[in-house]
């Protein structure tokens, strides 16, 4: 759900007490459409998050830290120059629109006091962040809009800032009972929620449906068409909504469907329309509400953007390798049938006297055949009989050598294909930007990505810890997040007596069951195998084969890519990964 105008109004009421009077200490732009203002005040330090992303525009307080680009974008540098050291004097909403103005008292290079305003427009794909000076002129925008992009409204440096044109709707706080009842009579062919949505500015579809539901006490759209008595109840509900907004009686509510972990909606008041199929959970602050709703979605979107280039490169390499392996297997198949070449050479050598110069073929008795049948041998008219026989021997020798070379090349290609598949699995399971950075570093180490100029020889940051679990009976289990972690975990960290788990011939993480000198229980072994299946390409499958052996039997594959190993003395378990059960065993402190 996008941030609607009334919820935004509730958020601004909350932000007003938290940021007004605070001094802007730092400004960062970790993503193209996101900004963080670090603020200092007498009540403590905080961070203000602004986003003009089309799918999750917003403004809220934030605690999270992000990796910043090596060089700040130009818009970020401009904001730093104009705003750092300034103090926020006011924050307000433009009517009941989805637009916020943050007034900032600053000082210019000469020490003179100036006033700037940061305007955050939260309107889907038209969202923007605009810096306006004290005269109302645009200094610059996060997204510049010229006349070719929009004939109605341009946003360019030097132009006067104009608020977005408002739709022809009534302000909610200007609600008039008589006019509302008259409107319902005129729109008898429309449902109540449709009338509210089309008539009043700032009311979201969720709230319009909620008013209709509370009026008719039924979620069926058919009963939204009301008689005269029900119209009176609808007017009462609208007056109650206006009173809630006017008195700022807001309650941050997240809506969850039964049995689901992610909220599907949020709002500023209790919602009744879903009955027992959904539950409202009240949050402490609207900033917490927005963080809880958007965090996982935003994080997934950021990771998708940051892994897009890697995924494309690896998929291209994998597909090219698959085609190459197919071609090599066809060549190998031909080389296996090479005995026919040697036989033809022998038969030609034995029948040279019968071959006429310039002949295209010769038919001879095949003394290699038990029945001594005849065999027709094709000849190259450019060669004499002896040269034709020698050509068959050379082709035979070439095919014999090719079999050995192709066998080795196919084996190496299969190992590389398995590695590329494992990297694609890593990318699919990446949870944090740190995970993405480690995968990128792994690909640079293995030559799939080029290092930036000056990056070679630079000391790399330490690896993040693997994912940690605790089995039902108390054994520690660790799962690598990527191939670099897999190698570190299995070959350097784990003890020889610990147990190693990995899905059989399926890309996935190395999983280590820590024994600490004890004999692991059957339950611990089963749950460790389940964790290995969960951290693999087969996480959605049933009866996944998982090989397990002690770490002492696992060795690094000679000449193999990062994380590639050989293992022996193993057994195989078949388990079905249960997401809820696995996540319940996870040590939550490692989720960054």
RODO-2510 file (C-alpha; in nm, 4 decimals, decimal comma):
residues 592
     n   res          X          Y          Z
     1     x     0,0000     0,0000     0,0000
     2     x     0,1295     0,3498    -0,0776
     3     x     0,1511     0,6022     0,2037
     4     x    -0,1917     0,7706     0,2014
     5     x    -0,2490     1,1354     0,2949
     6     x    -0,4109     1,0755     0,6349
     7     x    -0,1401     0,8332     0,7488
     8     x     0,1126     1,0882     0,6266
     9     x    -0,0607     1,3520     0,8388
    10     x    -0,0319     1,1223     1,1396
    11     x     0,3367     1,0642     1,0634
    12     x     0,4068     1,4385     1,0417
    13     x     0,2460     1,4932     1,3813
    14     x     0,4917     1,2367     1,5147
    15     x     0,7933     1,3764     1,3278
    16     x     0,7221     1,7326     1,4375
    17     x     0,8082     1,6537     1,7971
    18     x     1,1145     1,4493     1,6986
    19     x     1,2970     1,6629     1,4403
    20     x     1,1870     2,0259     1,4724
    21     x     1,4774     2,2150     1,6305
    22     x     1,7281     1,9429     1,5373
    23     x     2,0522     2,0344     1,3608
    24     x     2,1499     1,8602     1,0360
    25     x     2,4846     1,6960     1,0968
    26     x     2,5342     1,4737     0,7908
    27     x     2,3561     1,3861     0,4673
    28     x     2,4028     1,0584     0,2797
    29     x     2,2539     0,9205    -0,0418
    30     x     2,3174     0,5443    -0,0400
    31     x     2,0741     0,4816    -0,3246
    32     x     1,9770     0,6911    -0,6241
    33     x     1,6341     0,7806    -0,4825
    34     x     1,6985     0,7637    -0,1058
    35     x     1,8462     1,0139     0,1416
    36     x     1,9425     0,9988     0,5086
    37     x     1,9702     1,3140     0,7224
    38     x     2,1673     1,2588     1,0445
    39     x     2,0194     1,4941     1,3072
    40     x     2,1449     1,6154     1,6462
    41     x     1,9240     1,7671     1,9131
    42     x     1,9119     1,8036     2,2897
    43     x     1,6943     1,4946     2,3143
    44     x     1,9506     1,2852     2,1263
    45     x     2,0638     1,1871     1,7789
    46     x     1,8358     1,0425     1,5126
    47     x     1,8200     0,9857     1,1378
    48     x     1,5528     1,1042     0,8960
    49     x     1,4907     0,8845     0,5926
    50     x     1,3502     1,0287     0,2681
    51     x     1,2617     0,8174    -0,0345
    52     x     1,1343     0,9124    -0,3789
    53     x     1,1390     0,5522    -0,5068
    54     x     0,8352     0,4802    -0,7218
    55     x     0,7336     0,1622    -0,5385
    56     x     0,8024     0,2784    -0,1817
    57     x     0,8162     0,6593    -0,1497
    58     x     0,8194     0,7733     0,2121
    59     x     0,9552     0,9711     0,5029
    60     x     1,0257     0,8380     0,8515
    61     x     1,2736     0,8155     1,1350
    62     x     1,5317     0,5449     1,0794
    63     x     1,7988     0,3584     1,2759
    64     x     1,9452     0,1427     1,0001
    65     x     2,2865     0,1999     0,8440
    66     x     2,3555     0,1672     0,4726
    67     x     2,6717     0,1335     0,2678
    68     x     2,7388     0,4610     0,0890
    69     x     2,8879     0,4968    -0,2607
    70     x     3,2576     0,5808    -0,2857
    71     x     3,1707     0,9203    -0,4369
    72     x     2,8505     1,0984    -0,3276
    73     x     2,6035     1,1900    -0,6063
    74     x     2,5842     1,5546    -0,7170
    75     x     2,2440     1,6117    -0,5517
    76     x     2,3795     1,4823    -0,2219
    77     x     2,6806     1,7155    -0,2464
    78     x     2,4490     2,0094    -0,3130
    79     x     2,2350     1,9252    -0,0093
    80     x     2,5456     1,8985     0,2069
    81     x     2,6676     2,2368     0,0901
    82     x     2,3308     2,4061     0,1487
    83     x     2,1889     2,2251     0,4511
    84     x     2,4582     2,0724     0,6753
    85     x     2,4759     2,2822     0,9899
    86     x     2,1211     2,4099     0,9360
    87     x     1,8405     2,3641     1,1837
    88     x     1,4938     2,2267     1,1033
    89     x     1,2387     2,4924     1,1944
    90     x     0,9153     2,3295     1,0760
    91     x     0,7643     2,0294     0,9009
    92     x     0,4223     2,0459     0,7386
    93     x     0,1919     1,8743     0,4937
    94     x     0,0616     2,0524     0,1853
    95     x    -0,3129     2,0393     0,2597
    96     x    -0,4219     1,6767     0,2536
    97     x    -0,1831     1,5992    -0,0293
    98     x     0,0958     1,3434    -0,0213
    99     x     0,3637     1,6112    -0,0046
   100     x     0,5777     1,7263     0,2895
   101     x     0,7697     2,0525     0,3359
   102     x     1,0692     2,0641     0,5723
   103     x     1,1768     2,4206     0,6486
   104     x     1,5461     2,4625     0,7384
   105     x     1,7247     2,7692     0,8742
   106     x     2,0771     2,7789     0,7323
   107     x     2,3762     3,0065     0,6837
   108     x     2,5420     3,0804     0,3494
   109     x     2,9146     3,1061     0,2785
   110     x     2,9207     3,4655     0,4056
   111     x     2,7539     3,3696     0,7311
   112     x     2,4201     3,5297     0,6428
   113     x     2,1048     3,3496     0,7524
   114     x     1,9081     3,1851     0,4721
   115     x     1,5969     2,9753     0,4557
   116     x     1,5693     2,6609     0,2473
   117     x     1,2915     2,4077     0,2140
   118     x     1,3141     2,0403     0,1268
   119     x     0,9910     1,9299    -0,0399
   120     x     0,9207     1,5558    -0,0498
   121     x     0,6470     1,4628    -0,2978
   122     x     0,5203     1,1084    -0,2332
   123     x     0,3170     1,0318    -0,5439
   124     x     0,4183     0,6942    -0,6805
   125     x     0,6274     0,7142    -0,9970
   126     x     0,6019     1,0950    -0,9803
   127     x     0,7703     1,1059    -0,6379
   128     x     1,0505     1,3566    -0,6015
   129     x     1,2716     1,5422    -0,3522
   130     x     1,3122     1,9132    -0,4291
   131     x     1,5348     2,1792    -0,2701
   132     x     1,3709     2,5243    -0,2727
   133     x     1,5283     2,8552    -0,1663
   134     x     1,3748     3,1314     0,0467
   135     x     1,2227     3,3009    -0,2612
   136     x     1,0410     2,9861    -0,3642
   137     x     1,2746     2,9053    -0,6535
   138     x     1,3969     2,5518    -0,7170
   139     x     1,7667     2,5091    -0,6421
   140     x     1,7666     2,1529    -0,7732
   141     x     1,5662     1,8280    -0,7742
   142     x     1,6433     1,4640    -0,7279
   143     x     1,4563     1,4075    -1,0570
   144     x     1,4548     1,6963    -1,3026
   145     x     1,1380     1,7227    -1,5117
   146     x     1,1586     1,9211    -1,8372
   147     x     0,8900     2,0172    -2,0886
   148     x     0,9479     1,7030    -2,2947
   149     x     0,8738     1,4885    -1,9899
   150     x     0,5717     1,6910    -1,8752
   151     x     0,3952     1,9790    -2,0455
   152     x     0,1900     2,0648    -1,7348
   153     x     0,4580     2,0908    -1,4670
   154     x     0,8343     2,1321    -1,4982
   155     x     1,0788     2,0938    -1,2107
   156     x     1,4092     2,2539    -1,3034
   157     x     1,6659     2,4739    -1,1238
   158     x     1,5678     2,8411    -1,1393
   159     x     1,1942     2,7844    -1,1821
   160     x     0,9487     2,8800    -0,9099
   161     x     0,8235     2,5772    -0,7201
   162     x     0,4531     2,5084    -0,7665
   163     x     0,2632     2,2473    -0,5700
   164     x     0,1260     1,9569    -0,7741
   165     x    -0,2230     2,0245    -0,9141
   166     x    -0,4838     1,8853    -0,6742
   167     x    -0,7628     1,6591    -0,8042
   168     x    -1,1135     1,8009    -0,8020
   169     x    -1,2114     1,6585    -0,4656
   170     x    -1,3369     1,7951    -0,1344
   171     x    -1,0923     1,8365     0,1547
   172     x    -1,1832     1,5817     0,4210
   173     x    -1,1811     1,8461     0,6942
   174     x    -1,4355     2,0458     0,4885
   175     x    -1,6867     1,7621     0,5232
   176     x    -2,0478     1,8834     0,5107
   177     x    -2,3148     1,6370     0,6224
   178     x    -2,5972     1,7779     0,4089
   179     x    -2,3789     1,7912     0,0983
   180     x    -2,2635     1,4359     0,1618
   181     x    -2,6204     1,3038     0,1889
   182     x    -2,7160     1,4904    -0,1263
   183     x    -2,4186     1,3395    -0,3046
   184     x    -2,5234     0,9895    -0,2000
   185     x    -2,8713     1,0513    -0,3435
   186     x    -2,7252     1,1715    -0,6724
   187     x    -2,4882     0,8740    -0,6983
   188     x    -2,7429     0,6018    -0,6254
   189     x    -2,5860     0,3798    -0,8944
   190     x    -2,2476     0,3797    -0,7177
   191     x    -2,1406     0,1958    -0,4053
   192     x    -2,0693     0,3964    -0,0913
   193     x    -1,6930     0,3329    -0,1020
   194     x    -1,6830     0,4530    -0,4644
   195     x    -1,8628     0,7761    -0,3742
   196     x    -1,6255     0,8457    -0,0816
   197     x    -1,3162     0,7662    -0,2850
   198     x    -1,4146     0,9888    -0,5753
   199     x    -1,5347     1,2768    -0,3579
   200     x    -1,2895     1,3295    -0,0712
   201     x    -0,9210     1,4132    -0,0909
   202     x    -0,6814     1,2039     0,1173
   203     x    -0,9124     0,9042     0,1741
   204     x    -0,7540     0,5762     0,0648
   205     x    -0,9451     0,2780    -0,0822
   206     x    -0,8907     0,0882     0,2459
   207     x    -1,0548     0,3612     0,4546
   208     x    -1,3364     0,4079     0,2012
   209     x    -1,4153     0,0369     0,2249
   210     x    -1,3911     0,0517     0,6040
   211     x    -1,6483     0,3366     0,6212
   212     x    -1,8802     0,1376     0,3947
   213     x    -1,8323    -0,1771     0,6021
   214     x    -1,9014    -0,0012     0,9320
   215     x    -2,2081     0,1613     0,7794
   216     x    -2,3635    -0,1604     0,6517
   217     x    -2,1879    -0,4017     0,8932
   218     x    -2,1238    -0,6282     0,5962
   219     x    -1,8262    -0,6581     0,3635
   220     x    -2,0361    -0,7329     0,0537
   221     x    -2,0188    -0,4482    -0,2037
   222     x    -2,3872    -0,5060    -0,2859
   223     x    -2,4978    -0,3557     0,0477
   224     x    -2,2871    -0,0453    -0,0091
   225     x    -2,5858     0,0871    -0,2037
   226     x    -2,7788     0,2272     0,0868
   227     x    -3,1339     0,3229     0,1754
   228     x    -3,2125     0,6524     0,3465
   229     x    -3,1566     0,5138     0,6962
   230     x    -2,8178     0,3687     0,6063
   231     x    -2,7123     0,6978     0,4459
   232     x    -2,7495     0,8598     0,7852
   233     x    -2,5193     0,5974     0,9364
   234     x    -2,2698     0,6608     0,6553
   235     x    -2,2718     1,0319     0,7371
   236     x    -2,2108     0,9474     1,1050
   237     x    -1,9101     0,7351     1,0119
   238     x    -1,7695     1,0112     0,7906
   239     x    -1,8110     1,2655     1,0718
   240     x    -1,6314     1,0273     1,3085
   241     x    -1,3449     0,9965     1,0572
   242     x    -1,3197     1,3759     1,0240
   243     x    -1,3171     1,4130     1,4034
   244     x    -1,0363     1,1566     1,4302
   245     x    -0,8270     1,3504     1,1776
   246     x    -0,9096     1,6909     1,3249
   247     x    -0,8224     1,5779     1,6785
   248     x    -0,5220     1,3780     1,5535
   249     x    -0,6364     1,0589     1,7262
   250     x    -0,4141     0,8330     1,5224
   251     x    -0,3165     0,4727     1,5975
   252     x    -0,0360     0,3089     1,3940
   253     x    -0,1828    -0,0230     1,2796
   254     x    -0,0226    -0,3042     1,0773
   255     x    -0,2592    -0,5544     0,9130
   256     x    -0,1628    -0,9221     0,8947
   257     x    -0,3486    -1,2069     0,7292
   258     x    -0,3862    -1,5148     0,9464
   259     x    -0,0720    -1,7274     0,9458
   260     x     0,1402    -1,4770     0,7490
   261     x     0,4556    -1,3075     0,8748
   262     x     0,4527    -1,0027     0,6452
   263     x     0,1986    -0,7248     0,6916
   264     x    -0,0181    -0,6735     0,3840
   265     x    -0,1339    -0,3197     0,4703
   266     x    -0,1101    -0,0408     0,7278
   267     x    -0,3295     0,2442     0,8435
   268     x    -0,4006     0,4958     1,1205
   269     x    -0,7097     0,3345     1,2791
   270     x    -0,8451    -0,0124     1,3679
   271     x    -0,9804    -0,2021     1,0657
   272     x    -1,2829    -0,4316     1,1006
   273     x    -1,3714    -0,5208     0,7422
   274     x    -1,1551    -0,8366     0,7231
   275     x    -1,3145    -1,0024     1,0251
   276     x    -1,1299    -1,3100     1,1491
   277     x    -0,9193    -1,3426     0,8332
   278     x    -0,6861    -1,0599     0,9393
   279     x    -0,5549    -0,9050     1,2578
   280     x    -0,4534    -0,5461     1,3437
   281     x    -0,1352    -0,5044     1,5455
   282     x    -0,0757    -0,1656     1,7004
   283     x     0,2771    -0,0255     1,6716
   284     x     0,4598     0,2191     1,8972
   285     x     0,5271     0,4811     1,6304
   286     x     0,4333     0,5425     1,2682
   287     x     0,8046     0,5370     1,1818
   288     x     0,8227     0,1854     1,3307
   289     x     0,5138     0,0907     1,1329
   290     x     0,6647     0,2048     0,8023
   291     x     0,9962     0,0383     0,8803
   292     x     0,8233    -0,2914     0,9626
   293     x     0,6099    -0,2726     0,6472
   294     x     0,8692    -0,1553     0,3975
   295     x     1,2015    -0,2794     0,5356
   296     x     1,2001    -0,6305     0,3920
   297     x     1,0460    -0,5098     0,0659
   298     x     1,2972    -0,2250     0,0300
   299     x     1,5861    -0,4535     0,1201
   300     x     1,4764    -0,7118    -0,1378
   301     x     1,4483    -0,4396    -0,4020
   302     x     1,7936    -0,2968    -0,3176
   303     x     1,9497    -0,6412    -0,3317
   304     x     1,7739    -0,7131    -0,6614
   305     x     1,9190    -0,3950    -0,8112
   306     x     2,2679    -0,4591    -0,6759
   307     x     2,2789    -0,8216    -0,7902
   308     x     2,1238    -0,7663    -1,1324
   309     x     2,4566    -0,7219    -1,3128
   310     x     2,6176    -1,0190    -1,1361
   311     x     2,3207    -1,2423    -1,2049
   312     x     2,3180    -1,1477    -1,5728
   313     x     2,6932    -1,2119    -1,6104
   314     x     2,6768    -1,5497    -1,4345
   315     x     2,3653    -1,6628    -1,6215
   316     x     2,5312    -1,5702    -1,9519
   317     x     2,8459    -1,7622    -1,8541
   318     x     2,6388    -2,0599    -1,7378
   319     x     2,4294    -2,0710    -2,0579
   320     x     2,7396    -2,0385    -2,2762
   321     x     2,9043    -2,3201    -2,0818
   322     x     2,5982    -2,5451    -2,1157
   323     x     2,6071    -2,4986    -2,4953
   324     x     2,9816    -2,5696    -2,5006
   325     x     2,9368    -2,8875    -2,2949
   326     x     2,6633    -3,0061    -2,5298
   327     x     2,8923    -2,9547    -2,8293
   328     x     3,1806    -3,1330    -2,6546
   329     x     2,9621    -3,4302    -2,5702
   330     x     2,8647    -3,4607    -2,9375
   331     x     3,2337    -3,4560    -3,0333
   332     x     3,3098    -3,7142    -2,7657
   333     x     3,0350    -3,9382    -2,8986
   334     x     3,1933    -3,9245    -3,2442
   335     x     3,5410    -3,9944    -3,1073
   336     x     3,4161    -4,3060    -2,9299
   337     x     3,3214    -4,4518    -3,2705
   338     x     3,6786    -4,4092    -3,3998
   339     x     3,7489    -4,7864    -3,4514
   340     x     3,5793    -4,7627    -3,7886
   341     x     3,8504    -4,5175    -3,9013
   342     x     4,1315    -4,7581    -3,8118
   343     x     3,9545    -5,0496    -3,9838
   344     x     3,9163    -4,8450    -4,3028
   345     x     4,2855    -4,7571    -4,2917
   346     x     4,3822    -5,1240    -4,2526
   347     x     4,1510    -5,2388    -4,5322
   348     x     4,2805    -4,9682    -4,7675
   349     x     4,6422    -5,0610    -4,6911
   350     x     4,5641    -5,4282    -4,7662
   351     x     4,3902    -5,3403    -5,0952
   352     x     4,6068    -5,0606    -5,2371
   353     x     4,6513    -5,2494    -5,5645
   354     x     4,2732    -5,2475    -5,6183
   355     x     4,2285    -4,8731    -5,5756
   356     x     4,2246    -4,6708    -5,8966
   357     x     4,3746    -4,3217    -5,8767
   358     x     4,1001    -4,0545    -5,8690
   359     x     3,8280    -4,2967    -5,7554
   360     x     3,5674    -4,1635    -5,5140
   361     x     3,5312    -4,4966    -5,3289
   362     x     3,6353    -4,8547    -5,3257
   363     x     3,4502    -5,1687    -5,2134
   364     x     3,6606    -5,4322    -5,0385
   365     x     3,6120    -5,7497    -4,8364
   366     x     3,5967    -5,6657    -4,4636
   367     x     3,8144    -5,9305    -4,2975
   368     x     3,7246    -5,7789    -3,9554
   369     x     3,3679    -5,8935    -4,0135
   370     x     3,2913    -6,2512    -3,9064
   371     x     3,0861    -6,3015    -4,2199
   372     x     3,3525    -6,1262    -4,4340
   373     x     3,0991    -5,8962    -4,5880
   374     x     3,1872    -5,6153    -4,8200
   375     x     3,2582    -5,2545    -4,7040
   376     x     3,2564    -4,9460    -4,9243
   377     x     3,5251    -4,6931    -4,8223
   378     x     3,4963    -4,3268    -4,9218
   379     x     3,8086    -4,1753    -5,0797
   380     x     3,9429    -3,8233    -5,1284
   381     x     3,9978    -3,7864    -5,5042
   382     x     4,2797    -3,5350    -5,4385
   383     x     4,4870    -3,8023    -5,2596
   384     x     4,6550    -4,1201    -5,3850
   385     x     4,5637    -4,4591    -5,2287
   386     x     4,8495    -4,4521    -4,9734
   387     x     4,7602    -4,0967    -4,8668
   388     x     4,3928    -4,1957    -4,8243
   389     x     4,4966    -4,4800    -4,5950
   390     x     4,7235    -4,2480    -4,3957
   391     x     4,4391    -3,9948    -4,3611
   392     x     4,2184    -4,2598    -4,1979
   393     x     4,4993    -4,3453    -3,9537
   394     x     4,5523    -3,9769    -3,8703
   395     x     4,1778    -3,9259    -3,8125
   396     x     4,1811    -4,2306    -3,5851
   397     x     4,4746    -4,0952    -3,3807
   398     x     4,3113    -3,7531    -3,3628
   399     x     3,9848    -3,9056    -3,2387
   400     x     4,1734    -4,1121    -2,9790
   401     x     4,3512    -3,8048    -2,8450
   402     x     4,0279    -3,6050    -2,8600
   403     x     3,8508    -3,8562    -2,6344
   404     x     4,0992    -3,8001    -2,3538
   405     x     4,1049    -3,4219    -2,3986
   406     x     3,7264    -3,3943    -2,4261
   407     x     3,6749    -3,6143    -2,1201
   408     x     3,8969    -3,3823    -1,9166
   409     x     3,7374    -3,0678    -2,0623
   410     x     3,3852    -3,1932    -1,9927
   411     x     3,4757    -3,2798    -1,6336
   412     x     3,6260    -2,9318    -1,5833
   413     x     3,3237    -2,7737    -1,7507
   414     x     3,0855    -2,9627    -1,5237
   415     x     3,2762    -2,8409    -1,2191
   416     x     3,2577    -2,4845    -1,3441
   417     x     2,8865    -2,5227    -1,4230
   418     x     2,8267    -2,6490    -1,0686
   419     x     3,0168    -2,3489    -0,9344
   420     x     2,8153    -2,1029    -1,1453
   421     x     2,4929    -2,2683    -1,0319
   422     x     2,6077    -2,2293    -0,6709
   423     x     2,6741    -1,8577    -0,7267
   424     x     2,3262    -1,8093    -0,8710
   425     x     2,1921    -1,9814    -0,5601
   426     x     2,3985    -1,7461    -0,3408
   427     x     2,2554    -1,4441    -0,5209
   428     x     1,8999    -1,5730    -0,4830
   429     x     1,9494    -1,6191    -0,1066
   430     x     2,1393    -1,2942    -0,0364
   431     x     1,9752    -1,1205     0,2615
   432     x     2,1885    -0,8106     0,3118
   433     x     2,4036    -0,5708     0,1156
   434     x     2,7040    -0,7197     0,2953
   435     x     2,6132    -1,0593     0,1476
   436     x     2,6062    -0,8988    -0,1976
   437     x     2,9486    -0,7387    -0,1426
   438     x     3,0990    -1,0741    -0,0427
   439     x     2,9562    -1,2491    -0,3491
   440     x     3,0925    -0,9700    -0,5689
   441     x     3,4363    -1,0109    -0,4105
   442     x     3,4213    -1,3869    -0,4676
   443     x     3,3481    -1,3327    -0,8383
   444     x     3,6413    -1,0924    -0,8620
   445     x     3,8707    -1,3489    -0,6997
   446     x     3,7617    -1,6071    -0,9576
   447     x     3,7950    -1,3716    -1,2544
   448     x     3,4288    -1,3337    -1,3475
   449     x     3,4217    -0,9636    -1,2546
   450     x     3,6984    -0,7108    -1,3119
   451     x     3,8459    -0,5168    -1,0246
   452     x     3,8203    -0,1401    -1,0318
   453     x     4,1366     0,0601    -1,0881
   454     x     4,3337     0,0857    -0,7662
   455     x     4,1319    -0,1915    -0,5998
   456     x     4,3908    -0,4621    -0,6630
   457     x     4,5916    -0,5360    -0,3509
   458     x     4,3489    -0,3500    -0,1302
   459     x     4,2807    -0,5308     0,1963
   460     x     3,9331    -0,6793     0,1960
   461     x     3,7011    -0,6513     0,4987
   462     x     3,6578    -0,9686     0,7070
   463     x     3,3804    -1,2092     0,6171
   464     x     3,0528    -1,1799     0,8009
   465     x     2,9625    -1,4755     1,0242
   466     x     2,7673    -1,7660     0,8712
   467     x     2,3995    -1,8124     0,9523
   468     x     2,3700    -1,9714     1,2969
   469     x     2,1048    -2,2166     1,4135
   470     x     2,0390    -2,4121     1,7315
   471     x     1,8794    -2,7551     1,7032
   472     x     1,5882    -2,8524     1,9253
   473     x     1,8235    -3,0427     2,1554
   474     x     2,0861    -2,7677     2,1701
   475     x     2,3487    -2,8415     1,9031
   476     x     2,4940    -2,5450     1,7109
   477     x     2,4589    -2,5518     1,3323
   478     x     2,6199    -2,3066     1,0876
   479     x     2,5325    -2,2480     0,7208
   480     x     2,7546    -2,0539     0,4787
   481     x     2,5999    -1,7530     0,3066
   482     x     2,8242    -1,7819    -0,0020
   483     x     3,1132    -1,9875    -0,1396
   484     x     3,3791    -1,7814     0,0404
   485     x     3,2007    -1,8497     0,3693
   486     x     3,1499    -2,2145     0,2738
   487     x     3,5252    -2,2578     0,2266
   488     x     3,6086    -2,0698     0,5442
   489     x     3,3505    -2,2626     0,7466
   490     x     3,4350    -2,6131     0,6232
   491     x     3,8091    -2,6001     0,5655
   492     x     3,9266    -2,3560     0,8332
   493     x     3,6695    -2,3125     1,1099
   494     x     3,5085    -2,6553     1,1600
   495     x     3,6785    -2,9305     1,3634
   496     x     3,7549    -3,2617     1,1939
   497     x     3,5038    -3,4349     1,4211
   498     x     3,2154    -3,2027     1,3268
   499     x     2,9608    -3,3163     1,0691
   500     x     2,9336    -3,1673     0,7202
   501     x     2,6059    -3,1568     0,5223
   502     x     2,5342    -3,0642     0,1602
   503     x     2,2555    -3,1364    -0,0849
   504     x     2,3487    -3,4122    -0,3277
   505     x     2,4302    -3,2697    -0,6761
   506     x     2,2214    -2,9616    -0,5962
   507     x     2,3723    -2,6121    -0,5444
   508     x     2,3535    -2,5087    -0,1801
   509     x     2,5358    -2,4008     0,1332
   510     x     2,7891    -2,5993     0,3342
   511     x     2,6286    -2,6775     0,6703
   512     x     2,8310    -2,7734     0,9780
   513     x     2,6858    -2,9502     1,2833
   514     x     2,9135    -2,8639     1,5754
   515     x     2,9652    -3,1621     1,8048
   516     x     3,2182    -3,0358     2,0657
   517     x     3,3268    -3,3908     2,1400
   518     x     2,9710    -3,5244     2,1783
   519     x     2,7876    -3,7776     1,9681
   520     x     2,5107    -3,5859     1,7850
   521     x     2,1570    -3,7108     1,8317
   522     x     1,9434    -3,8413     1,5472
   523     x     1,7228    -3,5336     1,5909
   524     x     2,0210    -3,2971     1,5547
   525     x     2,1398    -3,4827     1,2419
   526     x     1,7917    -3,4658     1,0882
   527     x     1,7526    -3,0959     1,1625
   528     x     2,1012    -3,0176     1,0263
   529     x     2,0107    -3,2032     0,7051
   530     x     1,6874    -3,0035     0,6905
   531     x     1,8850    -2,6775     0,7252
   532     x     2,1125    -2,7886     0,4386
   533     x     1,8089    -2,8604     0,2201
   534     x     1,6568    -2,5230     0,3155
   535     x     1,9795    -2,3438     0,2137
   536     x     1,9798    -2,4982    -0,1333
   537     x     1,8193    -2,4702    -0,4731
   538     x     1,5749    -2,7399    -0,3622
   539     x     1,4369    -2,5424    -0,0655
   540     x     1,0813    -2,5725    -0,2004
   541     x     1,1062    -2,9452    -0,2812
   542     x     1,0208    -3,2592    -0,0860
   543     x     1,2502    -3,5509     0,0030
   544     x     1,5672    -3,3639    -0,0856
   545     x     1,8826    -3,5845    -0,0887
   546     x     2,1431    -3,4505     0,1564
   547     x     2,4894    -3,6076     0,1829
   548     x     2,6611    -3,5981     0,5211
   549     x     3,0008    -3,7005     0,6525
   550     x     3,2532    -3,5876     0,9100
   551     x     3,4589    -3,2818     0,8181
   552     x     3,7767    -3,4954     0,8158
   553     x     3,6488    -3,6551     0,4926
   554     x     3,5967    -3,3236     0,3096
   555     x     3,8863    -3,1832     0,1015
   556     x     3,9203    -2,8807    -0,1226
   557     x     3,8843    -2,9747    -0,4897
   558     x     4,2279    -2,9471    -0,6526
   559     x     4,2201    -2,6557    -0,8961
   560     x     3,8531    -2,5949    -0,8183
   561     x     3,6752    -2,2641    -0,7684
   562     x     3,6070    -2,1103    -0,4288
   563     x     3,4064    -2,3416    -0,2044
   564     x     3,4321    -2,6464    -0,4327
   565     x     3,5203    -2,9661    -0,2406
   566     x     3,5458    -3,3436    -0,2700
   567     x     3,4126    -3,5727     0,0022
   568     x     3,4019    -3,9444     0,0776
   569     x     3,2686    -4,1949     0,3365
   570     x     2,9327    -4,0219     0,3219
   571     x     2,5750    -4,1263     0,3738
   572     x     2,2599    -3,9747     0,2256
   573     x     1,9468    -3,8621     0,4068
   574     x     1,6199    -3,7584     0,2412
   575     x     1,4493    -3,4669     0,4149
   576     x     1,1758    -3,2150     0,3402
   577     x     1,2739    -2,8599     0,4452
   578     x     1,0162    -2,6964     0,6718
   579     x     1,0619    -2,3184     0,6527
   580     x     0,8870    -2,2397     0,9822
   581     x     1,0755    -2,5081     1,1681
   582     x     1,4117    -2,3994     1,0250
   583     x     1,3485    -2,0288     1,0920
   584     x     1,2445    -2,1096     1,4484
   585     x     1,5918    -2,2596     1,5059
   586     x     1,7734    -1,9561     1,3659
   587     x     1,9668    -1,7379     1,6087
   588     x     1,7995    -1,4045     1,5366
   589     x     2,0969    -1,1931     1,6393
   590     x     2,2736    -1,2672     1,3099
   591     x     2,0011    -1,1208     1,0932
   592     x     2,1432    -0,7832     1,0021
***
